[in-house]
Amino acid sequence: MSNRAVLEVIALDVEDAVAARAGGADRLELVTDMAADGLTPSRATFAAIRAAVDIPLRVMLRLSDGFAAGDEAAVAALAAEARALRAEGADQFVLGFLDPDGAPDLAAVEELLAELHGCRWTFHRAIDRCADRGRLRKALADLPGLDTYLTAGSAKGVTEGLPVLLAEAARTGEPGYQAQIMVGGGLTLEHLPVLLDAGIDAFHIGGAARPHGWSGPVSASAVEEWRKALA
């Protein structure tokens, strides 16, 4: 089994997915509407990408910008989306919600997890906006399927969050720190040596895979540059 670091790339459509796969991505995060920082894609988009590539897909569960789940109707609507995606064959997800006090919204998260039936999932960068990272990790530690935290260590990005990322990496295996740290959010190639030296082995890129910005597609050569840096 390979010990190489995991490289996850954001894909909006089939073109992105195929290019990311060609460049050496290990996994894709599927979203739509990056103007809202990534929302749930349609079933049709998921199905088309699933047919086009053979690597794992993590599907975003989020219907509006921000980290609030919304009212009961909004959570029910998102649960219905999760159910539909599961019926389409989705088996990995990305989600995460905070309450107004910056604590994890466990009621919303657990309602969605009831639809996922043990699927593996990532708690996304809501952790970078929470009131207490350690308390959040402990609150989520026993939830079924949670295997990854997508984090920059800070709401401002990896450069500012580096000390937090290194401190959390040093606690790997402790209660609340068993899920994999996947670093993303302002991540650059220059950050990689210190992160790799700390034992961090999962990385997430979006804009870094797109030389022409979010208005252009993923570049296989840009992804390949990251893959080689992580080899």
N, C-alpha and C positions, 0 to 999 in steps of 0.2 A: 504494500500500500504506500502511495506517495505521501511524503510529509511536506510537500510544497505548500506555500501559502495560498489561501483561497482568494480569488479575484472575482468580485461581483460587479456587474455593470448594469446601470439603469437602461432599460429598453422601453421605447414608446410604441414600437411597431415591429413588423416582420423584418424590415430593412435593418433596423438597429440590431435586432436579435441575431440575424445572420452574420452581420459584420462583427459583433462582439464575440460570437462563437468562433469565427474565423481567426480573430486576433488572439484567442486563447482564454477567453473568459470561462470561469468554472461554473458560474451561476448568474442568472439575471434577476433583477428586481423589475417587475412589470408595473408601470404606472401610466396615468394619463395626466395632462394638464400640469406641466411643471410651473406654470405661472402661479399655481396654488400649492407649489412644493410637492406635487405628486399625489394624485387621487386614484381611486379604484378604476382599473380599465374595464372595458366591456367584456362580456363572455366571448363575443366574436373575436376580439383582439387576442384574448388568451388562447382561444382554440387555434387561431391562425399561427401564432407564435409556437404553440406546442407542436403543431404539425411541421414547423419549419426547422426546429432545432432539437437536439437530443440532450441538452444539459438541464439541470434543475432550474425551476422557475419559482420565484417567491412573489406572490401577488399582493399588492398594497390593498389594505382594507381601510379606506378613509374617504369620506364623501364631501368634506369641506376643508378649507384652509384652517390651519391652527391645530391645536392639540386637545380641543374639547370634543367629546363624543356627540354632544347635542342632547336634545330631549329624548323621551322614550320613543317617539315616532322615528327620530333620526337613527337611534340605535337599532330599532326594529328593521328599518330600511336597510341598514348596513348588514344586519344578520341575514336578511333575505338575499343580498348580493353574495354574501359568503356561501350561503346554501346553493345558490345557482352556480357559482364558480366551482364548488365541490362537485356538483353534478356534472360539470363539464370536464372534470378530471384534475382540477387544481389540488395540490396536496402539500403546498408550502405557502406561508403567508407572512405579511409584515403588518404590524398594527401597534397601537399604543396611545393611550389617552390619559390626560390629567384632569383632576377636578379643579375648581377655582382656587384652591389653596396650594396647588402645585404638587399634590400627592397623586399617586396612580388612581385612576378611576376604575376600581376593581369590578364594580357592577357592570360597566360597559364591556370591559375586557372579558369577564367571565361569560357574559351573554354571547359574545362572539365565539369564544372557545367552545361553547356548547354545540356550535355548528361545525367546528373543525374536527371534533372527534379524535383528538390526539395528534393531529398534523403538527409538524415542526413549524416554528414561527420565530420571527425576529421582533423584539421590542425596539422600535425605531428611535429617532433622535428626540422624542419627547423626554427621554432621560436627561438630555442637555438643558431642558427647560424646567426640570422639576425642582422642588424646594430642598430636597435632601436625597442625594443619590444613593447613599447607603441604606436609608430607610426604604426607598423604592425597591432596591434590589431584594431586600429581605421580604418585602410584601409580595413580590412576584415569584420568589424562589421556588415555590412548590407548584406553580401552575403547570398543567400538562403541556408538553410540546415546546416550551420555551428553551431555545438552544443558542440564541444569539442576541447581543445588544449592539445595535448600530449607533455609534457615538463618535463625536469629535472631542469629547471631554469638556466642551464648553459650547454655549449657544453661539459664540463668536467664531468657532472653527477650530481646526486642529492646532494651529500655531499657539493659540491661547490655551487650548485644552491639554497640551502635551503633558504637563506635570500630573494632571488627573489621570490621563490614560496610563502613564507609567506606574503610578501608584496603584491603580486598579489591576494592572497586569501582574504586579508583584503579589497580589492577593488571590490569584487564580487557584481555584479549588476550595477556597474557604466557603462557608455557607453564604449564599447570595452572590457568589462570584464564580459559579461553576459554568455559567453560559459563556460561550465564546465572545470575545471582544472583536467586533468588526469595525474598523476605523473608517469613517467617511464624514465629509463636510469640510470643504476647503483643503482636502488632502492633496499634497503635491509629491512628486518623486523625491524631493529633497527631504521629506519627512521619513522616508522608508527606513534608512539605516538604523536610526535610533529606535524606531518602533520594532523592527525585526530583532534588534539586539535585546529588547525587553521581552521577547518571546511572543509578541503579538503576531498572529498568523492569518488574519483575514482583513481584507481591504475592499472598499466600496467606492466606485467612481461614477460620476455622472457627466458633468461638464468637461472633466479632464479627458473624456473619451471622444469629445466633439470639438475638433479644431475650429469649426465655424460657429460655435455656440449652440444654444438650444434650438435655433432655427434650422440647424443642419443636422445630418445624421451622425450616428456613431461611426468612427473611423477604425477599420480593422487594424491599421498600422499604429494608431495611437494606443489601442488596447494591447497590441503586441509589445509595444515599448514598456508598458507596465508589467506585462507577463514576464518579460525578460529580466526586468529589475527585481522581480519577486522569485525568480527561479532558484 
